[in-house]
């Protein structure tokens, strides 16, 4: 079996974005239109800029499948750019604070921010969403759902119980929101915040949450730091441009509480498949770097977009004189889109851990390995119950 891994290539205004996925088992029925719907969600959100009116992202699968089924070979795909004008765009002299412009020029030793920002651009995340759309279908084949949604924007917060209130209608509620949130009552206030920021020539950040339901216990490992699922998911989310904070479960709140108000008590579940359950899920479904079987809950914070019409202080790369930063066409906010990218990144990290645990060359082999582990978990519960009997 080839270990699951992925890579993207391409520039923001280049001809196309390219992705390669390796390690996807043979026999997955791949729905390309579902991937395209994920790409369309990434283009949604009130406060988006002109680029989203130019592009209509569609994925083209170039290799790795036959007759709608994956064949175990690397999956190559493309997402074409309509706005393919990289060679005609000017080279800015004044790098933008908060972007990769200056740090990239210092890294590579040149004065061409265009050569940096074209790859550093969040446009690259379209290729990640396509990869995540394929990864989610692997997980869904084994009853695992990954769901991302916006939780705040520009200081306007959705209701803390929005997930519970949306219930089984969560996909419908999110799809009807201009912000991909689960709280329709907050949308109007967020719309006003975006309008105010636009009038002020500024930008807004916010937060989103990703949940994964149906995970088996034991994904990841406590054996080494890099194997911990906490580190892997956190690293995946931090790889998204503009993400500045990640928390699992109640996150930073653990620093304010006593231990009795943080840790999730273990109780009998009454479930024959897994005899153990948790009184709460403050840990967000992870303990010791491993999944507990409870829902995974992870939240990320996105900073405001650094390219703003208001302008920020900068220095001319050629003269060394103080100036204002270049304004590149941009959004007022793209937190709703970032929630889709976050969903994709969590799916990619979970598939990596899932196939590491239940690896096989075909979907049938993965299913057999999962069934074997589920039987082990069930037997562990029965053993514990029998030992407690008189």
N, C-alpha and C positions, 0 to 999 in steps of 0.2 A: 504494500500500500504506500502511495506517495503522501507525505504529510501535507495537510491543507495549508495553502499559502496563496497570497494574492499580491499583485503589483499593478500600478497604473502608470501611464505615460501621457504626455500631451500638455500643451500650453493653452492658456485662456483664449487667445485669439489665433491659435494655430488651426490647421485643417480638421483635426479630430482628436478626441480623447480615446485612449486605448487601455484595455485592461486584460489581465490574464489571471485565471483561477486554476490552481492545480490541486489535486486531491479530492475533487468532487466524485463520489462513488458513481459507478455505472448504474444505469437503471432508474435515475431520477427523471420523472416526467416534468420537463421544464416548460413553464408557461411564460413565454416572452411578453405577452400583453400585461401580465401582472407586474413584470419588471418595469414596463413602460408606465404603468400607473404609479409606481413608486417614483419614477423620474418626474412625472407630472406633478406629484405632490411636492417634490423639492422645488418646483417653480412657483408654488402657491405662496400666498401670504400678503396681507395688506402692508404697503410700505416698500414693495419691491421696485427696482429701477427699470430703466429702459431695456437692459439686456434680456430680461425675461419676456419682453414683447417681441424680441427678435428670434430667440431660440425656441424650438419645439423638440425637446429631447426624445430620441428614440434609440433603443439599443439594437445593434445588429450582431447576431452571434456568428462568428467567423469560423469556429472550429470546436470540436469536443462534443458534438451531438449528432444523432442520426435518427430520423423519424420521430423527432420530438423527445427522444431519450438521450441522456448523457451516456457517453461510452467509456468513461474512466480516463480519457485523455485530457490534456490541458484545454480549458475553455478560453478562447480568445474572443474579444468583443470590441465594438467601437461605438462611440456616441459622437456623431459629427457636430462640428461647430458651423453654424450659418455665418456668424460674425467672424469670418476667417480673414483678418486684416493685419496680422502681426507684423508683416514687413512694411506696412504703410503707416503704422502708428508712430508718433514722435517719441523720442527718447527724453524722458523728464530729467531735468537737472537738479531738482529739489525734492529729495526723498521725503516720504510721508512718515511722521511719527506713528508708532503702533503697527506698522507694516514691516515686511521683510526687506524693504528697499535698501536702507543704509547698511544694515547688518550683512545683507547678501553681497553688496559691493565690497564691504570690508573683508568678507570671507574669501571672495574670488579675486580681489585685487583689481577691480576695474571701476569705471564710472558710468555704467549702463544699468540703471535701475530697471529698465524694460526687460533685460535679460533675466532679472531676478523675479519681478512681480508676475510675469507671465506664467511661471510655474507655481509660485507661491499663492496665486489667486485661488479663491474658494471655488472657482469654476471647476477645478480638478475634482471636487467632491461629487460631481455628476457621475464620474466613473466609479467612485466608491459606492454610490447608491445603487448603481447597476450590479456591482458585485454583491452588495448586501441583499439585493432583491433575489439573487440566485441562492445565496446562503440561507435566507429565510425559508425558501421552499424546501431545502434539505431538512431544516428543523421542523417545519410544519408536517412533513411526512411522518414524523414521530411524535406528533401531538404537542409541539412546543410553539407558542405564539410569542412574538416580539412586537411590542407596541410603543411608539413614541408620541409624545404630545407636549405642547407648550404649557408652562405653568405660570410664567410671569413675563411681562414686557414693560420696560421703562419704569419700573417701580409699581406697576399695576399687577396685582396678584390674583390668580384664579382661586376659587374656593378650595380649601384644603381637602374637602371630601368630594371633589369633582369626579374623581375616578369611581368612587362608590356610587355616586348618583347616576353616572352615565351607564354603569352596569354593562349588560350585554349589548347595549346600543352604542358602545363607545366608538365603533368605526363610523357609524352614521353621524353621531354628534361631532366628532372630529372633522369629518368630511364637509359638514355644513358650516364650519367656522372659518372666518377669514384669517384666523391665526393658528389653525390646527390645534385649538384648545378643546377642553372638555367642559368649559364653563361659558355657555352662551351669554350669561349676564355680564361677564367681564369684557366681552368683545367690544362693546360700545365705548367703554372707558379706555381700552387699549387703542382703539381707532382714534380717539381724541388725542391721546398721547403721541401717536405717530404724526398726526396733523400739526400739533404744536411743535414737535421737533423739526418737521419739514419746514415750517414757516421760519424757524430759528436757524435754518441751514445746518442742522445738527443731526446726530444719529442716536439710536437706542439699542441697548442690549437687553438681555433677559435670561430666563432659565427654561429648561425643558426636562422632562422625566421620561425614562425608558423602563418599561416593565417586561419581564419574560415570565410567562406562565407555563407550567408543565415540565419544568426542568427536573431531571432525576437528581437525587443527592449524590455527592462525590465527584462532580466535575471540578477540574483544577487539582491542586495538590498543596500540601503543607510542607513538602519535602525540600523545596528551595524557593527563594524569593521570586525569581522570574516565572515559576510555575503557578504561583498563586493567581486564582481567577480575579481577585480584586486588582492585582497589579496589571493583569492583561487587559481587563475591561477599562480600567482607569487609563492605561497607556493608550488604548485605542481611541478613547474619547479625547484625550489630550492631544492626539495627533491631528485633530480637526482644527483648522485655522480659527483663531479667536476664542477658543475655550480656555478659561482661566481658573476654573474650579470644578471639582468632581466630588460628589459625596454619595455614599451608599446608605440606604435606610434612613435613619434620622440624622446621619452625617455629623456636622459640627455641633449639633445639640448634645452629643454624647459628652462633650467637655463640660457641660453645665449641669449634668445630672449625676446622682449617685449610681453606683453599680446596679442596685436593685431596680432602678428605673431605666436601665439600658439593656441588660441581657435578657434573652428570650427563653423563658422556662420551657423545659422539655416535659411533655405530657403524653399519656397514651392516646393514640388517634382513633382506635376502633376500626382502623382500615387494615384489611388483610394483606394489602400490597406493601404497606409501610406502617408499622405499629407505632411509630414515633411522630409526634407533631409538636408545634410550638405554641405557647400561649399568646405570643405576639410576633411581630416581624420587624422589630426595630433595627436588626442587623441588615435588613434588605436582602435576605436570602443567601447570605454568605457568612461562613464562620471558618476561621483558620485558612482562608484562601480557597475554600471549597463551597460548592452549592449545598444547601441544606435540604432542598426539596420544596422549600417555601418560595413564593414569588420573588424573583430578582427585582429590586427597586434601586435605580441609580439616577441621580440628577446631575446636570451639568449647567454651568453658567457661561454664557457667551458675552464677551465685551462688545460695546458699540463698534460699528464698522469704522476703521480709521480714516477712510477717504471721505471727507466732509466738505461741503461747499463753504462753510464758515472759515475754513483755513486754519492751520496750526503752524507754529514757528518751525522753520527749517533752515538749512544752510545750502547754498549753491555749491554743487560738487566741483565746479570748475573754478569759481572765483573765491570760494571760502567766505562769501559775504552772507549776512543774515537775510532771509527771505521768507516767503510763505510756502507751505507744502503744496505740491501739485494736487489738483482735484481730478481724480479719475471717476468717470461715470459710475455711480454706485447706488445702493439702496439706502433708504432711511433706516430700515432694519431688515434683517434676514433671519431672525430667531426662529420663525416658523419653519423655514427651510432647514435650519440647522437641526431641528428636532428630527427631521427625516434622515439627515446624515448621521445623527447620533444613533437612531434606530438601526441604520445599516451597519455602523461600526460595532454595536453590541452584538448584532446577528453574526458578523464575521468572527468576532472573538469567541462567541459561544459555539459556532460550528467547529472552530479550531479545537476547542476543549472537548466537544462532543465526539468528534472523530478521533481525537487522541485517545479517548477512553474506550470507544466502541468501534475502532477502526476496522475497515474492511474494504475490499476492492469493489464491492457491489452493495446496493441498498439492502439486498437480502442478507448479506453477511453482517452488515451493521445492525439490522433488525434482530438477528440471532444473538449477537453480542449483547445488545440492550436487554433482550428477554432473559438472558442468562444472569445479568447483573440484577435485574428486577427480582428474579427468583432468589438470589442471594440476600437481597435486602428484606424480602418477605420472610425468608428462613431465619434471619437474624431476629426479627420481631417475634416469630413463633418460639424461638429458643429462649428469649428473654421471658416470655409469658409462661412457658412450661417450667422454667426454673423458679418462678415465683409461686407455683402451685404447691400445696402441702403434700 
